[in-house]
Amino acid sequence: LDYVCRSAGKNWIPTSSQPWNPPLTVHGLQQAHSLGEKLHEHIQTFDLPQDISHVYSSPLLRCVQTSAEIVRGYEKGLTKEDTTRDEEKETMSDSKRNITTKVKVEHGLVESMNEDWFRSWCLKASDSTWGFKKKQIPIETIDEELDVHPKAKEPVQNLFQSVNGIAKLHRQHNDLFEKIMTAKNGDGIPSSSCTSSCLEDVAKAYEFEFDESADDTTSNNSIIHQDHTVVDLSYTQPFHTIENNYQWNSFETRTDQCNRMANLVQKLAQDYPDQTVVVVSHGGPVTHLFECLTDKTWKEHGMSKYTCCSIYVHEDGGKSGFQNVLVNDTSHLEDKSAGAIEYVT
């Protein structure tokens, strides 16, 4: 996420139909793509099971975008390996050369549904800042009728779209960013300075319209085909279903957030004991997952940052615990040789 426009006084939240669901910028997409390419090195370094078998993502758009770019960056690396290893290429099966890993949307990976998250988008003046003016505007002084977004007063699960809706929204943003990256300014340089805060202005500038009925599955025009999306449309029953009806002034506790993350990761370890699985979530949940899996304090490695990578290994489906071999790594952001994004759906 990028807050350049916000710092300049522009705020996209008041006019957004989904203020809780900001997209990544082009820069954010490139960072995720670089991480996907870097995973080849991590797999070799830590002797992990070859190839990524599954990718799971939070239902929020920014994580789905991150997951999609990780997959594309990783598969781009596989293509490079194919073209530089002719002897292996001759014996490699078509299925391995053309991996089409899909992203499974898992509600158990969603952002921390605490007061700080709600404040970032649901108050009248919210501007995406985590814990927006918590000290200046105490919760007891807030008038729920006048100052809180109507959607924040509904069960939080109502905010998350169907898999089809998520896939279509992701496709629309993908198409917009493709227009941005292929456009040229007067100097012949791609116009890639889009930020989430001024997304609507950018969309208008490129004559791009978002379909407000992205989650309407009753219309044939709103149903997206599996071949046209990186989102796994068949994964409609997530392991963790949010049933606690979190909403404004009835927030998720830190304990509940930690438990849902840890339970999900332990379930994946049991289901795929000898496989490499990618899980994409948000800063808070990822930070505290370290505590749940290792029984250490998060302060040992600090807060998880944008597109950082942590790796946990186990020997028996996680029954005897997990070992962290990499925590909050961002070395992929320092790799100047990282390639550009290839926009394919």
For each residue, the residues with C-beta under 8 A, 3 or more apart:
1: 22 24 25 28 62 128 196 306
2: 5 25 27 28 195 196 197
3: 6 7 128 195 197
4: 7 8 195 197
5: 2 8 10 12 195 196 197 198
6: 3 9 10 11 12 127 128 197
7: 3 4
8: 4 5
9: 6
10: 5 6 197 198
11: 6 14 127 197
12: 5 6 15 16 19 22 196 197 198 199 200
13: 16 19 121 126 127 128
14: 11 19 124
15: 12 200
16: 12 13 19 22 200
17: 212
18: 21 61 159
19: 12 13 14 16 22 121 122 126 149
20: 60 117 120 121 122 151 159
21: 18 60 61 62 159
22: 1 12 16 19 61 62 128 196
23: 61 62 65 173 196 199
24: 1 28 29 32 61 62 65 66 196
25: 1 2 28 29 194 195 196
26: 29 30 177 180 181 192 193 194 341
27: 2 30 31 192
28: 1 2 24 25 31 32 62 65 66 306 307
29: 24 25 26 32 33 65 69 177 341
30: 26 27 33 34 69 338 340 341
31: 27 28 34 35 306 307 332 333
32: 24 28 29 35 36 65 66 67 68 69 70 73 307
33: 29 30 36 37 69 70 72 73 76 338 339 341
34: 30 31 37 38 73 307 332 333 335 338
35: 31 32 38 39 69 70 73 307 309 332
36: 32 33 39 69 70 71 72 73 74 75 76 77
37: 33 34 40 73 74 76 77 332 335 338 339
38: 34 35 41 42 73 309 331 332 335
39: 35 36 42 43 52 70 73 74 77 278 309
40: 37 43 44 74 77 78 81
41: 38 44 45
42: 38 39 45 46 48 309 311 326 329
43: 39 40 46 48 49 50 276
44: 40 41 47
45: 41 42
46: 42 43 311 313 325 326
47: 44
48: 42 43 276 311 313
49: 43 53 274 275 276
50: 43 276
51: 96 99 276
52: 39 55 71 74 101 276 277 278
53: 49 101 272 275 276 277
54: 101 104 268 272 275 277 278
55: 52 67 70 71 101 102 103 104 277 278 279 280
56: 67 103 104 105 106 109 264 268 277 278 279 280
57: 63 64 66 67 103 104 105 106 109 280 281
58: 63 64 105 106 107 109 110 111 280 281 282
59: 63 64 105 106 107 109 110 160 161 166
60: 20 21 63 64 110 111 160 282
61: 18 21 22 23 24 64 65 166 169 170 173
62: 1 21 22 23 24 28 65 66
63: 57 58 59 60 66 67 109 280 281 282
64: 57 58 59 60 61 67 68 103 105 166 170 231
65: 23 24 28 29 32 61 62 68 69 170 173
66: 24 28 32 57 62 63 69 70 280 307
67: 32 55 56 57 63 64 70 71 103 230 278 280
68: 32 64 65 71 72 103 170 174 230 231
69: 29 30 32 33 35 36 65 66 72 73 341
70: 32 33 35 36 39 55 66 67 73 74 278 280
71: 36 52 55 67 68 74 75 101 103 230
72: 33 36 68 69 75 76 230 341 342 344
73: 32 33 34 35 36 37 38 39 69 70 76 77
74: 36 37 39 40 52 70 71 77 78 101
75: 36 71 72 78 79 99 101
76: 33 36 37 72 73 79 80 339 342
77: 36 37 39 40 73 74 80 81
78: 40 74 75 81 82 96 97 99
79: 75 76 82 83
80: 76 77 83 84
81: 40 77 78 84 85 88
82: 78 79 85 88 89 92 97
83: 79 80 89
84: 80 81
85: 81 82 88 89
86: 89 90
87: 90 91
88: 81 82 85 91 92
89: 82 83 85 86 92 97
90: 86 87
91: 87 88
92: 82 88 89 96 97
93: 96 97
94: 97 98
95: 98 99
96: 51 78 92 93 99
97: 78 82 89 92 93 94
98: 94 95
99: 51 75 78 95 96
100:
101: 52 53 54 55 71 74 75
102: 55 226 230 231 232 235
103: 55 56 57 64 67 68 71 230 231 232
104: 54 55 56 57 232 235 238
105: 56 57 58 59 64 163 166 231 232 235 238
106: 56 57 58 59 109 235 238 239 240 264
107: 58 59 110 157 160 238 240 241 242
108: 238 239 240 260 261 263 264
109: 56 57 58 59 63 106 261 264 279 280 281 282 285
110: 58 59 60 107 113 160 242 281 282 285
111: 58 60 117 281 282 284 285
112: 116 117 252 254 257 282 284 285
113: 110 117 118 156 242 246 251 252 257
114: 117 118 251 252 253 254 257 284
115: 118 119 131 134 139 251
116: 112 119 120 130 131 134
117: 20 111 112 113 114 120 121 130
118: 113 114 115 121 122 152 248 251
119: 115 116 122 123 126 129 130 131 132 133 134
120: 20 116 117 126 128 129 130 131 132
121: 13 19 20 117 118 126 128 149 152
122: 19 20 118 119 126 148 149 151 152 248
123: 119 126 132 133 137 142 147 148 149
124: 14 146 147
125: 132 133
126: 13 19 119 120 121 122 123 129 132
127: 6 11 13 132
128: 1 3 6 13 22 120 121 196 197
129: 119 120 126 132 133
130: 116 117 119 120
131: 115 116 119 120 134
132: 119 120 123 125 126 127 129 137
133: 119 123 125 129 136 137
134: 115 116 119 131 137 138
135: 138
136: 133
137: 123 132 133 134 141 142
138: 134 135 141 142
139: 115 142 249
140:
141: 137 138
142: 123 137 138 139 147 148
143: 146 147 148
144: 147 148 153 248 249
145: 148
146: 124 143
147: 123 124 142 143 144
148: 122 123 142 143 144 145 152 153 248
149: 19 121 122 123 152 153
150: 153 154
151: 20 122 154 158 159
152: 118 121 122 148 149 247 248
153: 144 148 149 150 247 248
154: 150 151 158 159 247
155: 158 245 246 247
156: 113 159 160 242 245 246 247
157: 107 160 241 242 243 245
158: 151 154 155
159: 18 20 21 151 154 156
160: 59 60 107 110 156 157 166 242
161: 59 164 165 166 169 214 215
162: 165 166 215 217 236
163: 105 166 167 231 232 233 235 236
164: 161 167 168 215 217 222 223 224 233
165: 161 162 168 169 214 215 216 217
166: 59 61 64 105 160 161 162 163 169 170 231
167: 163 164 170 171 224 229 231 233
168: 164 165 171 172 211 214 215 222 224 229
169: 61 161 165 166 172 173 214 215
170: 61 64 65 68 166 167 173 174 229 230 231
171: 167 168 174 175 224 228 229 345
172: 168 169 175 176 210 211 214
173: 23 61 65 169 170 176 177
174: 68 170 171 177 178 343 345
175: 171 172 178 179 208
176: 172 173 179 180 202 203 206 208
177: 26 29 173 174 180 181 194 343
178: 174 175 181 182 343
179: 175 176 182 183 206 208
180: 26 176 177 183 190 191 192 194 202 206
181: 26 177 178 190 192 341 343
182: 178 179 190
183: 179 180 190 191 206
184: 188 189 190 191
185: 188 189 190 191
186:
187:
188: 184 185
189: 184 185
190: 180 181 182 183 184 185
191: 180 183 184 185 194
192: 26 27 180 181
193: 26
194: 25 26 177 180 191 198 199 202
195: 2 3 4 5 25 198 199
196: 1 2 5 12 22 23 24 25 128 199
197: 2 3 4 5 6 10 11 12 128
198: 5 10 12 194 195 201 202
199: 12 23 194 195 196 202 203
200: 12 15 16 203 204
201: 198 204 205
202: 176 180 194 198 199 205 206
203: 176 199 200 206 208 209 210
204: 200 201 207 208
205: 201 202
206: 176 179 180 183 202 203
207: 204
208: 175 176 179 203 204
209: 203
210: 172 203 214
211: 168 172 214 222
212: 17
213: 216 219 222
214: 161 165 168 169 172 210 211 222
215: 161 162 164 165 168 169 222
216: 165 213 219 222
217: 162 164 165 222 223
218: 222
219: 213 216 222 223
220: 223
221:
222: 164 168 211 213 214 215 216 217 218 219
223: 164 217 219 220
224: 164 167 168 171 228 229 233
225: 228 229
226: 102 229 232 233 234
227:
228: 171 224 225 345
229: 167 168 170 171 224 225 226 233 345
230: 67 68 71 72 102 103 170 345
231: 64 68 102 103 105 163 166 167 170
232: 102 103 104 105 163 226 235
233: 163 164 167 224 226 229 236
234: 226
235: 102 104 105 106 163 232 238
236: 162 163 233
237:
238: 104 105 106 107 108 235 241
239: 106 108 264 267 268
240: 106 107 108 260 263 264
241: 107 157 238
242: 107 110 113 156 157 160 246
243: 157
244: 252 256
245: 155 156 157 250
246: 113 155 156 242 250 251 252
247: 152 153 154 155 156 250
248: 118 122 144 148 152 153
249: 139 144
250: 245 246 247
251: 113 114 115 118 246
252: 112 113 114 244 246 256 257
253: 114 256 257
254: 112 114 257 258 288
255: 258 259
256: 244 252 253 259 260
257: 112 113 114 252 253 254 260 261 284 285 288
258: 254 255 261 262 288 289 291 292
259: 255 256 262 263 292
260: 108 240 256 257 263 264
261: 108 109 257 258 264 265 281 285 286 288 289 292
262: 258 259 265 266 289 292 293
263: 108 240 259 260 266 267
264: 56 106 108 109 239 240 260 261 267 268 279
265: 261 262 268 269 279 289 293 312 318 322
266: 262 263 269 270 317 318
267: 239 263 264 270 271
268: 54 56 239 264 265 271 272 277 279
269: 265 266 272 273 314 317 318 322
270: 266 267 273 317 318 319
271: 267 268
272: 53 54 268 269 275 277
273: 269 270 314 316 317
274: 49
275: 49 53 54 272
276: 43 48 49 50 51 52 53
277: 52 53 54 55 56 268 272
278: 39 52 54 55 56 67 70
279: 55 56 109 264 265 268
280: 55 56 57 58 63 66 67 70 109
281: 57 58 63 109 110 111 261 285 286 289
282: 58 60 63 109 110 111 112 285 286
283: 286 287 303 304 305 306
284: 111 112 114 257 287 288
285: 109 110 111 112 257 261 281 282 288 289
286: 261 281 282 283 289 290 304 308 310
287: 283 284 290 291 298 303 304
288: 254 257 258 261 284 285 291 292 298
289: 258 261 262 265 281 285 286 292 293 310
290: 286 287 293 294 296 298 300 301 304 310 324 327
291: 258 287 288 294 295 296 297 298
292: 258 259 261 262 288 289
293: 262 265 289 290 312 318 321 322 324
294: 290 291 321 322 323 324
295: 291 321
296: 290 291 300
297: 291 300
298: 287 288 290 291 301 302 303
299: 302
300: 290 296 297
301: 290 298 327 328
302: 298 299 328
303: 283 287 298 328
304: 283 286 287 290 308 310 328
305: 283 308 328 330
306: 1 28 31 283
307: 28 31 32 34 35 66 330 332 333
308: 286 304 305 328 329 330
309: 35 38 39 42 326 328 329 330 332
310: 286 289 290 304 324 326 327 328 329
311: 42 46 48 324 325 326
312: 265 293 322 323 324 325
313: 46 48 322 323 325
314: 269 273 317 318 319 320 321 322 323
315: 320
316: 273 319 320
317: 266 269 270 273 314
318: 265 266 269 270 293 314 321 322
319: 270 314 316
320: 314 315 316
321: 293 294 295 314 318
322: 265 269 293 294 312 313 314 318
323: 294 312 313 314
324: 290 293 294 310 311 312 327
325: 46 311 312 313
326: 42 46 309 310 311 329
327: 290 301 310 324
328: 301 302 303 304 305 308 309 310
329: 42 308 309 310 326 332
330: 305 307 308 309 333 334
331: 38 334 335
332: 31 34 35 37 38 307 309 329 335 338
333: 31 34 307 330
334: 330 331
335: 34 37 38 331 332 338
336:
337:
338: 30 33 34 37 332 335
339: 33 37 76
340: 30
341: 26 29 30 33 69 72 181
342: 72 76
343: 174 177 178 181
344: 72
345: 171 174 228 229 230
